[in-house]
Amino acid sequence: MRLSTQSIRVLILVFLVMILFVPRVGTERVVMVDGNYVPAHLRIDNSLADDEKFETAEKGIEWFMKNWDIKGASVAVAKEGRLLYARGFGYASLSDSLPVEPYHRFRIASVSKLITAVAIMKLQEEGRLSVYDHVFGPDGILDDTLFAHPKDRRVFDITVAHLLSHEGGWSQRYGDQMFMPEVVARTLDVPMPVDITTIVRFALGKNLHFKPGTGQSYSNLGYSILGLVIERVSGMDYETYCKKEILEPLGIYDIAMGHNLPADALPLEVSYYEVDNAPLKPSVYGTGEMVPASRGGNDIETLGAAGGWVATAPDLMRLLLAVDGFDNHEDILSPESIEFMTDVYNGFAPVGWRATRTNGSWWRTGSFSGTTAMMKRMPDGTSWVVLMNSSGWNGPELTSDIDRMMTRFLLRVKEWPEEDLFAYSLPVPLRF
């Protein structure tokens, strides 16, 4: 039987891919697509960090995890646009002693806000909104009748930029609106779980704590509302727009919206562990059952644009490198958008980020029960991502210790490899 030229070409390419990748990367190899055998989704795994250059530095991470009782972690480091290190530590699941690999997915909590901010800036670049557009009211993006009669008329002054910079007028003086579903349901006489529209109605039924644009108070509610803005302007649901217009163009396919219950965990998602004696919370489903916050006590799904994403460390690094403003890796946003998000003198920044210093250090943190996450861009072109499936007893303050841990890690690596590990991660089946 004579093979066609196309068939010979496919066989040669598959053979080359198997030689190059099969010995060193994850478990998936070759699949059939449209009648052809092609490489499947190849994944970065721990074997790529098996290098004596890292041994001393890794002992510091291992000590940190033991000291803070962190069950599992994933670490990624890039320099000048290249991923030079990716390794998992500890366990993705204690029950079956499953080690963490770089391809395991973690909840990233408020690191999600960076994705949301990038989506807003992308929509502005497309000419579909302006950050100075009003959010509510007859001339607002969300001109829904459900939001048309707020108790405080100053709500109509809120702009997209105000929400991006936590200047919308809400504070957590009486609690975080996104984490009090029982109060919301009881006040509005609706069943649980409550959705974001219901939470916004609840918030609009009360006075703002300050005039929009005149103060700043960290607001999960504001970023969840931005998710509704993205849906209205794009005509897509929030997750779809972010995936199609931001993540997939960057080669990111393992970031997705998470779920509340372990039974609904995503493929390759880790299990989550809280500190000993962490208080139980009422189930967000209104069953009356008391459950761990990380397993149905917090509504990750409704938190959405403010904290609902699940990601791998290498994929978050791809995103970071696409918005870092350096010229060694193409950015997905314009220099003007990145400047708006990071220039601390413009009255709005940091936008999406937790902090952007004038020395070029930018970072984003995320934390809730069972989750600790941090990513950092440094002025010398080094960036790192750390994801953990455990809480610290000091809560969000654990990220300061992570920063110090990574400072020591970087100092202890005296020589970095040249190989870019992104070359070992083919995000979708190749078609010949």
Beta strands, then each sheet from edge to edge (+ up, - down):
strand 1: 30-33
strand 2: 36-39
strand 3: 72-79
strand 4: 82-93
strand 5: 98-99
strand 6: 106-107
strand 7: 256-257
strand 8: 281-282
strand 9: 290-291
strand 10: 309-311
strand 11: 355-356
strand 12: 362-368
strand 13: 371-377
strand 14: 382-388
sheet 1: 1+ 2-
sheet 2: 5+ 4- 3+ 14- 13+ 12- 11+
sheet 3: 6+ 10- 7+
sheet 4: 8+ 9-
end
